[in-house]
């Protein structure tokens, strides 16, 4: 892994399965933050704005193929 010379202003961390669940709209992002399954580090105000922008818009759902790929990723994700 190559070290980056640019430090991000904010970082949102979590497990793959939680991000997949978010993408498939199976869980609310605030629930994951309150359960400490997603963490924000750095500029937390910016992180909250990004989170609200990403998840504040209604999405009708992912294309079926992408949704299936995400589900398969979840099956291989550790910590099931």
N, CA, C and O atoms as a GROMACS GRO file, in nm:
protein
  320
    1UNK      N    1   0.084  -0.117   0.000
    1UNK     CA    2   0.000   0.000   0.000
    1UNK      C    3   0.089   0.124   0.000
    1UNK      O    4   0.187   0.131   0.074
    2UNK      N    5   0.055   0.220  -0.082
    2UNK     CA    6   0.132   0.341  -0.096
    2UNK      C    7   0.074   0.450  -0.006
    2UNK      O    8  -0.047   0.472  -0.005
    3UNK      N    9   0.158   0.516   0.070
    3UNK     CA   10   0.112   0.624   0.158
    3UNK      C   11   0.075   0.745   0.074
    3UNK      O   12   0.146   0.781  -0.021
    4UNK      N   13  -0.035   0.808   0.109
    4UNK     CA   14  -0.081   0.925   0.036
    4UNK      C   15  -0.018   1.051   0.095
    4UNK      O   16  -0.007   1.065   0.216
    5UNK      N   17   0.022   1.142   0.008
    5UNK     CA   18   0.079   1.268   0.054
    5UNK      C   19  -0.032   1.365   0.095
    5UNK      O   20  -0.006   1.464   0.165
    6UNK      N   21  -0.155   1.339   0.053
    6UNK     CA   22  -0.268   1.426   0.083
    6UNK      C   23  -0.349   1.364   0.196
    6UNK      O   24  -0.394   1.250   0.187
    7UNK      N   25  -0.368   1.442   0.302
    7UNK     CA   26  -0.448   1.394   0.415
    7UNK      C   27  -0.593   1.438   0.393
    7UNK      O   28  -0.618   1.556   0.367
    8UNK      N   29  -0.688   1.346   0.404
    8UNK     CA   30  -0.829   1.384   0.382
    8UNK      C   31  -0.879   1.475   0.495
    8UNK      O   32  -0.833   1.466   0.609
    9UNK      N   33  -0.975   1.563   0.461
    9UNK     CA   34  -1.035   1.650   0.562
    9UNK      C   35  -1.124   1.572   0.656
    9UNK      O   36  -1.134   1.603   0.774
   10UNK      N   37  -1.188   1.469   0.602
   10UNK     CA   38  -1.279   1.387   0.681
   10UNK      C   39  -1.271   1.243   0.632
   10UNK      O   40  -1.246   1.218   0.514
   11UNK      N   41  -1.292   1.150   0.723
   11UNK     CA   42  -1.293   1.009   0.687
   11UNK      C   43  -1.414   0.943   0.753
   11UNK      O   44  -1.435   0.957   0.874
   12UNK      N   45  -1.491   0.872   0.675
   12UNK     CA   46  -1.604   0.795   0.729
   12UNK      C   47  -1.566   0.648   0.715
   12UNK      O   48  -1.545   0.599   0.604
   13UNK      N   49  -1.556   0.579   0.829
   13UNK     CA   50  -1.512   0.440   0.830
   13UNK      C   51  -1.624   0.348   0.874
   13UNK      O   52  -1.711   0.385   0.953
   14UNK      N   53  -1.619   0.228   0.821
   14UNK     CA   54  -1.715   0.126   0.861
   14UNK      C   55  -1.682  -0.004   0.792
   14UNK      O   56  -1.586  -0.014   0.714
   15UNK      N   57  -1.761  -0.104   0.821
   15UNK     CA   58  -1.741  -0.234   0.759
   15UNK      C   59  -1.812  -0.237   0.624
   15UNK      O   60  -1.912  -0.168   0.601
   16UNK      N   61  -1.758  -0.318   0.535
   16UNK     CA   62  -1.814  -0.331   0.401
   16UNK      C   63  -1.962  -0.364   0.406
   16UNK      O   64  -2.041  -0.305   0.333
   17UNK      N   65  -1.999  -0.458   0.492
   17UNK     CA   66  -2.140  -0.500   0.497
   17UNK      C   67  -2.232  -0.386   0.537
   17UNK      O   68  -2.347  -0.382   0.492
   18UNK      N   69  -2.185  -0.293   0.620
   18UNK     CA   70  -2.267  -0.178   0.658
   18UNK      C   71  -2.284  -0.081   0.542
   18UNK      O   72  -2.393  -0.026   0.522
   19UNK      N   73  -2.178  -0.060   0.464
   19UNK     CA   74  -2.190   0.026   0.347
   19UNK      C   75  -2.279  -0.037   0.240
   19UNK      O   76  -2.353   0.033   0.172
   20UNK      N   77  -2.272  -0.168   0.226
   20UNK     CA   78  -2.359  -0.238   0.132
   20UNK      C   79  -2.504  -0.225   0.176
   20UNK      O   80  -2.592  -0.199   0.094
   21UNK      N   81  -2.529  -0.242   0.305
   21UNK     CA   82  -2.665  -0.227   0.357
   21UNK      C   83  -2.716  -0.085   0.334
   21UNK      O   84  -2.834  -0.066   0.304
   22UNK      N   85  -2.629   0.014   0.348
   22UNK     CA   86  -2.668   0.152   0.320
   22UNK      C   87  -2.702   0.170   0.172
   22UNK      O   88  -2.803   0.231   0.138
   23UNK      N   89  -2.617   0.116   0.086
   23UNK     CA   90  -2.640   0.129  -0.058
   23UNK      C   91  -2.770   0.062  -0.100
   23UNK      O   92  -2.837   0.109  -0.192
   24UNK      N   93  -2.806  -0.046  -0.035
   24UNK     CA   94  -2.930  -0.118  -0.067
   24UNK      C   95  -3.049  -0.063   0.011
   24UNK      O   96  -3.160  -0.117   0.003
   25UNK      N   97  -3.027   0.044   0.087
   25UNK     CA   98  -3.131   0.109   0.167
   25UNK      C   99  -3.198   0.013   0.264
   25UNK      O  100  -3.319   0.016   0.284
   26UNK      N  101  -3.116  -0.073   0.324
   26UNK     CA  102  -3.166  -0.170   0.422
   26UNK      C  103  -3.154  -0.118   0.565
   26UNK      O  104  -3.214  -0.174   0.657
   27UNK      N  105  -3.078  -0.011   0.583
   27UNK     CA  106  -3.055   0.043   0.717
   27UNK      C  107  -3.038   0.195   0.706
   27UNK      O  108  -2.992   0.246   0.604
   28UNK      N  109  -3.077   0.264   0.811
   28UNK     CA  110  -3.064   0.409   0.818
   28UNK      C  111  -2.922   0.445   0.861
   28UNK      O  112  -2.870   0.384   0.954
   29UNK      N  113  -2.858   0.543   0.795
   29UNK     CA  114  -2.720   0.576   0.833
   29UNK      C  115  -2.707   0.624   0.978
   29UNK      O  116  -2.608   0.594   1.044
   30UNK      N  117  -2.805   0.698   1.027
   30UNK     CA  118  -2.797   0.746   1.166
   30UNK      C  119  -2.794   0.630   1.264
   30UNK      O  120  -2.727   0.637   1.367
   31UNK      N  121  -2.867   0.523   1.234
   31UNK     CA  122  -2.865   0.404   1.320
   31UNK      C  123  -2.724   0.348   1.329
   31UNK      O  124  -2.679   0.311   1.438
   32UNK      N  125  -2.655   0.341   1.216
   32UNK     CA  126  -2.519   0.288   1.216
   32UNK      C  127  -2.423   0.380   1.291
   32UNK      O  128  -2.333   0.332   1.359
   33UNK      N  129  -2.442   0.511   1.280
   33UNK     CA  130  -2.357   0.605   1.354
   33UNK      C  131  -2.382   0.592   1.504
   33UNK      O  132  -2.287   0.588   1.582
   34UNK      N  133  -2.508   0.585   1.545
   34UNK     CA  134  -2.538   0.575   1.688
   34UNK      C  135  -2.490   0.443   1.747
   34UNK      O  136  -2.455   0.436   1.864
   35UNK      N  137  -2.490   0.338   1.666
   35UNK     CA  138  -2.441   0.208   1.712
   35UNK      C  139  -2.290   0.195   1.697
   35UNK      O  140  -2.232   0.090   1.725
   36UNK      N  141  -2.226   0.303   1.654
   36UNK     CA  142  -2.081   0.309   1.634
   36UNK      C  143  -2.029   0.209   1.530
   36UNK      O  144  -1.915   0.164   1.538
   37UNK      N  145  -2.114   0.176   1.435
   37UNK     CA  146  -2.073   0.088   1.326
   37UNK      C  147  -2.015   0.170   1.210
   37UNK      O  148  -1.946   0.115   1.124
   38UNK      N  149  -2.044   0.300   1.207
   38UNK     CA  150  -1.977   0.394   1.118
   38UNK      C  151  -1.916   0.502   1.205
   38UNK      O  152  -1.978   0.547   1.302
   39UNK      N  153  -1.794   0.543   1.172
   39UNK     CA  154  -1.727   0.646   1.249
   39UNK      C  155  -1.680   0.758   1.157
   39UNK      O  156  -1.639   0.734   1.044
   40UNK      N  157  -1.687   0.880   1.208
   40UNK     CA  158  -1.637   0.997   1.136
   40UNK      C  159  -1.514   1.046   1.211
   40UNK      O  160  -1.516   1.061   1.333
   41UNK      N  161  -1.405   1.072   1.137
   41UNK     CA  162  -1.288   1.132   1.197
   41UNK      C  163  -1.244   1.251   1.111
   41UNK      O  164  -1.278   1.259   0.993
   42UNK      N  165  -1.170   1.340   1.171
   42UNK     CA  166  -1.128   1.462   1.101
   42UNK      C  167  -1.230   1.571   1.124
   42UNK      O  168  -1.275   1.592   1.237
   43UNK      N  169  -1.267   1.641   1.020
   43UNK     CA  170  -1.365   1.750   1.028
   43UNK      C  171  -1.504   1.689   1.038
   43UNK      O  172  -1.569   1.662   0.936
   44UNK      N  173  -1.550   1.667   1.160
   44UNK     CA  174  -1.678   1.597   1.180
   44UNK      C  175  -1.796   1.676   1.127
   44UNK      O  176  -1.895   1.616   1.083
   45UNK      N  177  -1.788   1.809   1.130
   45UNK     CA  178  -1.898   1.889   1.074
   45UNK      C  179  -1.910   1.862   0.924
   45UNK      O  180  -2.021   1.843   0.873
   46UNK      N  181  -1.798   1.861   0.854
   46UNK     CA  182  -1.798   1.830   0.711
   46UNK      C  183  -1.848   1.687   0.689
   46UNK      O  184  -1.926   1.662   0.597
   47UNK      N  185  -1.803   1.594   0.773
   47UNK     CA  186  -1.848   1.455   0.761
   47UNK      C  187  -1.998   1.440   0.774
   47UNK      O  188  -2.060   1.364   0.700
   48UNK      N  189  -2.056   1.512   0.870
   48UNK     CA  190  -2.202   1.507   0.887
   48UNK      C  191  -2.274   1.569   0.768
   48UNK      O  192  -2.379   1.521   0.727
   49UNK      N  193  -2.218   1.676   0.712
   49UNK     CA  194  -2.278   1.737   0.594
   49UNK      C  195  -2.273   1.641   0.475
   49UNK      O  196  -2.370   1.629   0.400
   50UNK      N  197  -2.161   1.573   0.458
   50UNK     CA  198  -2.147   1.476   0.349
   50UNK      C  199  -2.247   1.361   0.368
   50UNK      O  200  -2.315   1.321   0.274
   51UNK      N  201  -2.254   1.310   0.492
   51UNK     CA  202  -2.348   1.201   0.520
   51UNK      C  203  -2.492   1.244   0.490
   51UNK      O  204  -2.567   1.170   0.426
   52UNK      N  205  -2.528   1.363   0.535
   52UNK     CA  206  -2.664   1.411   0.511
   52UNK      C  207  -2.692   1.432   0.363
   52UNK      O  208  -2.803   1.406   0.316
   53UNK      N  209  -2.592   1.479   0.288
   53UNK     CA  210  -2.608   1.496   0.144
   53UNK      C  211  -2.625   1.361   0.075
   53UNK      O  212  -2.711   1.344  -0.011
   54UNK      N  213  -2.540   1.264   0.113
   54UNK     CA  214  -2.544   1.132   0.050
   54UNK      C  215  -2.674   1.058   0.078
   54UNK      O  216  -2.729   0.992  -0.010
   55UNK      N  217  -2.723   1.070   0.201
   55UNK     CA  218  -2.836   0.987   0.241
   55UNK      C  219  -2.965   1.065   0.260
   55UNK      O  220  -3.067   1.009   0.301
   56UNK      N  221  -2.961   1.195   0.231
   56UNK     CA  222  -3.081   1.277   0.247
   56UNK      C  223  -3.169   1.278   0.124
   56UNK      O  224  -3.280   1.330   0.128
   57UNK      N  225  -3.121   1.221   0.016
   57UNK     CA  226  -3.196   1.219  -0.108
   57UNK      C  227  -3.262   1.082  -0.126
   57UNK      O  228  -3.198   0.978  -0.108
   58UNK      N  229  -3.387   1.084  -0.161
   58UNK     CA  230  -3.458   0.958  -0.186
   58UNK      C  231  -3.406   0.895  -0.314
   58UNK      O  232  -3.397   0.961  -0.418
   59UNK      N  233  -3.372   0.772  -0.305
   59UNK     CA  234  -3.325   0.696  -0.421
   59UNK      C  235  -3.426   0.585  -0.444
   59UNK      O  236  -3.469   0.518  -0.350
   60UNK      N  237  -3.464   0.566  -0.568
   60UNK     CA  238  -3.563   0.463  -0.597
   60UNK      C  239  -3.507   0.322  -0.588
   60UNK      O  240  -3.582   0.225  -0.599
   61UNK      N  241  -3.379   0.311  -0.570
   61UNK     CA  242  -3.318   0.178  -0.559
   61UNK      C  243  -3.206   0.163  -0.660
   61UNK      O  244  -3.200   0.234  -0.760
   62UNK      N  245  -3.120   0.071  -0.631
   62UNK     CA  246  -3.007   0.045  -0.720
   62UNK      C  247  -3.053  -0.045  -0.835
   62UNK      O  248  -3.149  -0.121  -0.821
   63UNK      N  249  -2.984  -0.035  -0.948
   63UNK     CA  250  -3.015  -0.130  -1.055
   63UNK      C  251  -3.001  -0.273  -1.003
   63UNK      O  252  -2.914  -0.302  -0.920
   64UNK      N  253  -3.085  -0.361  -1.051
   64UNK     CA  254  -3.091  -0.498  -1.001
   64UNK      C  255  -2.955  -0.568  -1.004
   64UNK      O  256  -2.920  -0.637  -0.908
   65UNK      N  257  -2.878  -0.552  -1.111
   65UNK     CA  258  -2.749  -0.618  -1.122
   65UNK      C  259  -2.653  -0.568  -1.014
   65UNK      O  260  -2.586  -0.647  -0.949
   66UNK      N  261  -2.647  -0.436  -0.994
   66UNK     CA  262  -2.560  -0.379  -0.893
   66UNK      C  263  -2.603  -0.424  -0.754
   66UNK      O  264  -2.519  -0.454  -0.668
   67UNK      N  265  -2.732  -0.429  -0.731
   67UNK     CA  266  -2.784  -0.474  -0.602
   67UNK      C  267  -2.742  -0.618  -0.575
   67UNK      O  268  -2.704  -0.652  -0.462
   68UNK      N  269  -2.749  -0.704  -0.677
   68UNK     CA  270  -2.708  -0.844  -0.660
   68UNK      C  271  -2.559  -0.855  -0.629
   68UNK      O  272  -2.518  -0.935  -0.545
   69UNK      N  273  -2.477  -0.774  -0.698
   69UNK     CA  274  -2.333  -0.776  -0.673
   69UNK      C  275  -2.305  -0.732  -0.530
   69UNK      O  276  -2.221  -0.791  -0.462
   70UNK      N  277  -2.373  -0.629  -0.484
   70UNK     CA  278  -2.355  -0.582  -0.347
   70UNK      C  279  -2.397  -0.688  -0.246
   70UNK      O  280  -2.330  -0.706  -0.144
   71UNK      N  281  -2.504  -0.759  -0.273
   71UNK     CA  282  -2.548  -0.866  -0.184
   71UNK      C  283  -2.443  -0.977  -0.179
   71UNK      O  284  -2.416  -1.032  -0.072
   72UNK      N  285  -2.383  -1.010  -0.293
   72UNK     CA  286  -2.279  -1.112  -0.295
   72UNK      C  287  -2.157  -1.066  -0.217
   72UNK      O  288  -2.094  -1.146  -0.147
   73UNK      N  289  -2.122  -0.938  -0.227
   73UNK     CA  290  -2.011  -0.884  -0.149
   73UNK      C  291  -2.039  -0.899   0.000
   73UNK      O  292  -1.949  -0.933   0.077
   74UNK      N  293  -2.162  -0.874   0.039
   74UNK     CA  294  -2.199  -0.885   0.179
   74UNK      C  295  -2.182  -1.028   0.230
   74UNK      O  296  -2.141  -1.049   0.344
   75UNK      N  297  -2.212  -1.125   0.146
   75UNK     CA  298  -2.199  -1.265   0.185
   75UNK      C  299  -2.055  -1.302   0.212
   75UNK      O  300  -2.027  -1.388   0.296
   76UNK      N  301  -1.961  -1.238   0.141
   76UNK     CA  302  -1.819  -1.268   0.160
   76UNK      C  303  -1.755  -1.178   0.263
   76UNK      O  304  -1.638  -1.198   0.298
   77UNK      N  305  -1.827  -1.081   0.313
   77UNK     CA  306  -1.773  -0.987   0.412
   77UNK      C  307  -1.761  -1.057   0.548
   77UNK      O  308  -1.855  -1.122   0.593
   78UNK      N  309  -1.644  -1.043   0.613
   78UNK     CA  310  -1.628  -1.105   0.745
   78UNK      C  311  -1.717  -1.036   0.849
   78UNK      O  312  -1.757  -0.921   0.832
   79UNK      N  313  -1.745  -1.107   0.953
   79UNK     CA  314  -1.826  -1.051   1.062
   79UNK      C  315  -1.974  -1.056   1.037
   79UNK      O  316  -2.048  -0.972   1.088
   80UNK      N  317  -2.016  -1.151   0.961
   80UNK     CA  318  -2.156  -1.167   0.924
   80UNK      C  319  -2.247  -1.179   1.040
   80UNK      O  320  -2.368  -1.194   1.022
   0.00000   0.00000   0.00000
